[in-house]
Amino acid sequence: MAAFSVFFCDQERCSIQPVRAMDPDHAIAQVRSQVPQLRRVAAVSDALLEGVDPEQLLQEWIQARG
């Protein structure tokens, strides 16, 4: 299984959850099972985040939602 960072927003907050999954859809399904009221979600392979600040990326992702 690969490592993914799942970026998500629910009714209260936006956050990142690290998960081990077979693919991005499997990663999202894992977070959706824990946070059923997701409003926005995206999964990114940790291999693609090498050298990137995930918290900064989360902030940019939140701002881009408009």
Summary of the structure (lengths in Angstrom):
residues: 66
radius of gyration: 11.3
end to end distance: 33.3
largest distance: 33.3
contacts: 176
relative contact order: 0.27
helix: 38%
strand: 33%
